[in-house]
Amino acid sequence: MGKQLFGTDGIRGVAGRYPLDPKTVHAFGMALAAAARHHSAQPEIVIGMDTRESGSWIAQEVAGGLERGGVRTRLAGVITTPGIAYLTRSDEFVAGVMISASHNPYEDNGIKVFGHSGFKLPDAEEHAVEQEIFRLLENGVEPQPLRLNVDEGLDERYVEYLLSTAQGSFDGLKIVADCGNGAAYRLAPELLRRNGADVRTVFCEPNGRNINRGCGALHVDALRDAVLKHGADAGVAFDGDADRAIFVAGSGKIVDGDAVLLIAARALKAAGHLAGDIVVSTVMSNLGLEKALARDGIRMLRTPVGDKYVLEEMVRVGAALGGEQSGHVIFREYATTGDGLLTAVRLFEISKRAGADLDALTSGLEIYPQRLYNVRVREKKPLTELLSVGHEISACEKALGTSGRVLVRFTGTEPLVRVMVEAADLAQVEEYGQRIAGAIEREIGVK
């Protein structure tokens, strides 16, 4: 015991093994109940899950732990992560629990917790829950799962909310939706159809084990083929819990999170709703996005990788729009987290209102070649102490000037250094990327 349970996106692991074994999951429910009672005399918590086969028993163990702690539970069934965030902040729930491992394979699962604000729990509250879990496990916990019936009205409230944000119908739009056999498999097609779109679906037949398998936001080749085959105006792919979305234009062009940020930022600025003319993204967003935004008088702020950091910066500076290249896009007027379905509503709304397809809307976005090199290391020695590495980085930055970027960082979870080089000239990108990676390998690489 004593090892940290919560990472940057809740508790995650292989379902059935620690920390997602029945005892630990049950102890989590009991610990969360203790925290919930500090916020309400009669607390109620909503639980949702994606389509993994392990979701049901994990939900039952969480609910059993909550019941032992005197907390009532309502089950939203299969719903998206942002759907749980919305329900938590818009209703009487003191917290929301989402059971999902996002884009990971079906064997994995996870537990994310949202407070009544709709934001993920602050670190201090997570730590308190974590310490209570350890205490319960040390004293001995026997799982007592609680079977729940799905409250069918909860996901409908979420869909109704998304529809209420749409300004105009999608009549005349033919859209292909790839739901990754995940949480959006019913909700996304229903949402788009109810707003007037002609929707064709792919990968909307979950069986508990096919979530994210060769489909969804991380694997868009099949979606692109379907868009071209059906002559669709666009396609949209969601990941397992639908907090991110990647799009395909009618031409087959991929429209990632960077491109979505450009489209949305231009539309918000034109409407006078882009607070401070600022967009927040991460260090991985393409330099081409930064330059395209600058030409429109929009400043881009960068954060470390992770939608958590994007949101923190958005709140700090009062930004209305932020997101990641991976497809997490946050519209602060409407949501407290990245929401793939909301992003689809916003993007197709912009396209319909402008009378322009996704190719036209991304005009002026020149994607700079970007290469990422991973170097396995034997120690995480400060890069400032590695003279040859510093020399190569300085030489690269001097050569690229303002027409390129270099990013060298240790990962937080593995003994790896990631080297990213980006510039207009691919040959230059590869040359410097290999030189920097080679210098790191010689200095601290695994022999």
Residue pairs with C-beta under 8 A, 6 or more apart in sequence:
1 134
1 137
1 138
2 134
4 130
5 11
5 19
5 24
5 130
5 133
6 126
6 127
6 129
6 130
8 306
8 308
9 102
9 110
9 112
9 306
9 308
10 98
10 110
10 111
10 112
10 113
10 120
11 19
11 20
11 28
11 110
11 111
12 20
12 101
12 104
12 108
12 109
12 110
12 111
13 19
13 20
13 108
13 109
13 110
14 20
14 107
14 108
14 109
15 52
15 54
15 58
15 107
15 108
15 109
16 54
18 24
20 54
20 58
20 109
20 110
20 111
22 57
22 61
22 143
22 145
23 137
23 141
23 142
23 143
24 133
24 137
25 58
25 61
25 62
25 65
25 111
25 143
26 61
26 62
26 64
26 65
26 141
26 142
26 143
26 144
26 145
27 65
27 132
27 133
27 136
27 137
27 141
28 62
28 65
28 111
28 129
28 133
29 61
29 62
29 63
29 64
29 65
29 66
29 67
29 68
29 69
30 65
30 66
30 68
30 69
30 132
30 136
30 141
31 65
31 129
31 130
31 132
31 133
31 136
32 45
32 62
32 65
32 66
32 69
32 71
32 95
32 97
32 113
32 129
33 43
33 65
33 66
33 68
33 69
33 70
33 71
34 69
34 132
35 95
35 125
35 128
35 129
35 132
36 43
36 45
36 66
36 69
36 71
36 94
36 95
37 43
37 69
37 70
37 71
39 94
39 95
39 116
40 94
42 72
43 70
43 71
43 72
43 94
43 95
44 71
44 72
44 73
44 74
44 92
44 93
44 94
45 66
45 71
45 72
45 73
45 74
45 93
45 94
45 95
45 96
45 97
46 73
46 74
46 75
46 76
46 84
46 87
46 88
46 91
46 93
46 95
46 96
46 97
46 154
47 59
47 62
47 63
47 73
47 74
47 75
47 76
47 84
47 96
47 97
47 98
47 99
47 148
48 75
48 76
48 77
48 78
48 79
48 80
48 81
48 83
48 84
48 87
48 96
48 97
48 98
48 99
48 154
48 183
49 55
49 56
49 58
49 59
49 77
49 78
49 79
49 98
49 99
49 100
49 183
50 78
50 80
50 99
50 100
50 101
50 182
50 183
50 211
50 240
50 241
51 78
51 181
51 182
51 183
51 185
51 206
51 208
51 211
51 240
52 99
52 100
52 101
52 106
52 108
52 109
52 208
52 209
52 211
52 240
53 106
53 208
53 209
54 106
54 109
55 78
55 99
55 100
55 109
57 145
58 99
58 109
58 111
59 75
59 99
59 148
60 145
60 146
60 147
60 148
61 143
61 145
62 73
62 97
62 99
62 111
63 73
63 75
63 145
63 146
63 148
64 143
64 144
64 145
64 146
65 144
66 72
66 73
66 146
67 73
67 144
67 146
68 144
73 146
73 148
74 93
74 148
74 151
74 154
75 148
75 149
75 150
75 151
76 83
76 84
76 87
76 150
76 151
76 154
76 155
77 150
77 151
77 152
77 154
77 155
78 155
78 183
78 185
78 186
79 87
79 154
79 155
79 158
79 183
79 187
80 158
80 183
80 184
80 187
80 238
80 241
80 242
80 243
80 339
80 340
80 341
81 98
81 100
81 102
81 112
81 183
81 241
81 242
81 243
81 337
82 242
82 243
82 335
82 337
82 338
82 339
82 340
82 341
82 342
83 155
83 158
83 183
83 187
83 242
84 96
84 97
84 98
84 112
84 114
85 96
85 98
85 114
85 118
85 119
85 335
85 336
85 337
85 339
86 118
86 158
86 161
86 335
87 93
87 96
87 154
87 157
87 158
88 95
88 96
88 114
88 115
88 116
88 118
89 114
89 116
89 117
89 118
89 336
90 118
90 157
90 161
91 157
93 116
94 115
94 116
95 113
95 114
95 115
95 116
95 121
96 113
96 114
97 111
97 112
97 113
97 114
98 111
98 112
98 113
98 114
98 241
99 109
99 110
99 111
100 109
100 110
100 112
100 183
100 240
100 241
101 108
101 109
101 110
101 240
102 110
102 239
102 240
102 241
102 243
103 212
103 216
103 217
103 218
103 239
103 240
103 244
104 110
104 212
104 240
105 211
105 212
105 213
106 208
106 209
106 210
106 211
106 212
106 213
112 120
113 120
113 121
113 126
113 129
114 120
114 121
114 336
114 337
115 121
115 122
115 125
117 336
118 335
118 336
118 337
119 311
119 336
119 337
120 308
120 337
121 129
155 186
155 187
158 187
159 187
159 190
159 191
159 194
162 191
162 341
162 342
162 345
163 191
163 194
163 195
165 334
165 342
165 345
166 195
166 345
166 349
167 349
167 353
168 349
168 352
168 353
169 195
169 196
169 352
170 192
170 195
170 196
170 197
170 348
170 349
170 352
171 196
171 197
172 196
172 352
173 196
173 197
173 198
173 233
173 234
173 348
173 351
173 352
174 197
174 198
174 200
174 230
174 231
174 232
174 233
175 192
175 197
175 198
175 199
175 200
175 232
175 233
175 234
175 235
175 236
175 348
176 199
176 200
176 201
176 202
176 223
176 226
176 227
176 230
176 232
176 234
176 235
176 236
176 248
177 184
177 188
177 189
177 192
177 199
177 200
177 201
177 202
177 204
177 235
177 236
177 237
177 238
178 201
178 202
178 203
178 215
178 216
178 220
178 222
178 223
178 226
178 235
178 236
178 237
178 238
179 185
179 188
179 189
179 201
179 203
179 204
179 216
179 238
179 242
180 203
180 211
180 212
180 215
180 216
180 217
180 237
180 238
180 239
180 240
181 203
181 204
181 205
181 206
181 207
181 210
181 211
181 212
181 213
181 215
181 216
182 206
182 211
182 212
182 216
182 238
182 239
182 240
182 241
182 242
183 238
183 240
183 241
183 242
184 238
184 242
184 340
184 341
185 203
185 204
185 205
185 206
186 204
187 242
187 341
188 236
188 238
188 242
188 340
188 341
188 344
189 199
189 201
189 204
191 341
191 344
191 345
192 199
192 344
192 348
193 199
195 345
197 348
200 226
200 230
200 232
202 215
202 222
202 223
202 226
203 210
203 215
203 216
203 222
211 240
212 218
212 219
212 239
212 240
214 222
215 222
215 223
215 237
216 237
216 238
216 239
216 240
217 237
217 238
217 239
217 244
217 245
217 246
217 326
217 327
217 340
218 239
219 237
220 235
220 237
220 246
220 248
220 254
223 235
223 236
223 237
223 248
224 235
224 248
224 252
224 254
226 232
226 235
227 234
227 235
227 248
227 249
227 250
227 252
228 252
231 250
232 250
233 250
233 351
233 357
234 247
234 248
234 249
234 250
234 348
234 351
234 357
234 358
235 247
235 248
236 245
236 246
236 247
236 248
236 340
236 344
236 347
237 245
237 246
237 247
237 248
238 244
238 245
238 340
238 341
239 327
239 340
242 339
242 340
242 341
243 307
243 328
243 337
243 338
243 339
243 340
244 257
244 324
244 326
244 327
244 328
244 329
244 338
244 340
244 343
245 260
245 327
245 329
245 340
245 341
245 343
245 344
246 254
246 255
246 256
246 257
246 327
247 254
247 255
247 256
247 259
247 260
247 344
247 347
247 358
248 254
248 255
248 358
249 255
249 357
249 358
249 359
249 362
250 357
250 358
250 359
251 357
251 359
253 358
253 359
253 362
255 263
255 358
255 362
256 325
256 326
256 327
257 285
257 323
257 324
257 325
257 326
257 327
257 328
257 329
258 281
258 285
258 286
258 288
258 289
258 325
258 365
258 367
259 289
259 358
259 362
259 365
260 323
260 327
260 329
260 343
260 347
261 279
261 281
261 285
261 289
261 293
261 321
261 322
261 323
261 329
262 289
262 292
262 293
262 362
262 365
263 347
263 350
263 358
263 361
263 362
264 321
264 329
264 331
264 346
264 347
264 350
265 274
265 279
265 293
265 296
265 298
265 321
266 296
266 361
267 350
267 354
268 274
268 320
268 321
269 277
269 296
269 297
269 298
273 320
273 333
274 298
274 320
274 321
275 318
275 319
275 320
276 299
276 317
276 318
276 319
277 297
277 298
277 299
278 298
278 299
278 300
278 301
278 317
278 319
279 293
279 298
279 299
279 300
279 301
279 319
279 321
279 322
280 300
280 301
280 302
280 303
280 310
280 313
280 314
280 317
280 319
280 321
280 322
280 323
281 289
281 300
281 301
281 302
281 303
281 310
281 322
281 323
281 324
281 325
282 302
282 303
282 304
282 305
282 306
282 309
282 310
282 324
282 325
283 302
283 303
283 304
283 305
283 407
284 305
284 324
284 325
284 407
284 420
285 300
285 302
285 324
285 325
286 325
286 367
286 368
286 370
286 422
287 368
287 404
287 405
287 422
287 423
288 365
288 366
288 367
288 368
289 300
289 365
290 300
291 366
292 364
292 365
292 366
293 299
293 300
294 300
295 364
301 313
301 317
301 319
303 309
303 310
303 312
303 313
305 324
306 324
307 323
307 324
307 328
307 330
307 337
307 338
310 322
310 323
310 324
310 328
310 330
311 322
311 330
311 336
311 337
313 319
313 322
314 320
314 321
314 322
314 330
314 332
315 332
319 332
320 331
320 332
320 333
321 329
321 330
321 331
321 332
322 329
322 330
322 332
323 329
323 330
323 338
324 338
327 338
327 340
327 343
328 338
329 338
329 339
329 343
330 336
330 337
330 338
330 339
331 339
331 342
331 343
331 346
334 342
335 342
347 358
350 361
351 357
351 358
351 361
354 360
354 361
366 424
368 404
368 422
368 423
368 424
369 422
369 423
369 424
369 425
369 426
369 429
370 420
370 421
370 422
370 429
371 420
371 421
371 422
371 429
371 430
371 433
372 418
372 419
372 420
373 418
373 419
373 420
373 433
373 434
373 436
373 437
374 416
374 417
374 418
374 419
375 416
375 417
375 418
375 419
375 437
375 440
375 441
375 445
376 415
376 416
376 445
376 446
377 410
377 415
377 416
377 417
377 440
377 444
377 445
377 446
378 415
378 444
378 445
378 446
378 447
379 415
379 444
380 410
380 415
381 443
381 444
383 389
383 390
383 393
383 408
383 417
384 390
386 439
386 440
386 443
386 444
388 439
388 442
388 443
389 408
389 436
389 439
389 440
389 443
391 439
392 432
392 435
392 436
392 439
393 406
393 408
393 436
395 432
395 435
396 404
396 406
396 421
396 432
396 435
396 436
397 406
399 428
399 432
400 406
400 423
400 428
400 432
403 423
403 424
404 421
404 422
404 423
404 424
404 428
404 429
405 420
405 421
405 422
405 423
406 419
406 420
406 421
406 422
406 432
406 436
407 418
407 419
407 420
407 421
408 417
408 418
408 419
408 420
408 436
408 440
409 417
409 418
410 416
410 417
410 418
411 417
411 418
415 446
417 440
417 444
419 433
419 436
419 437
419 440
420 433
421 429
421 430
421 432
421 433
421 436
422 429
423 429
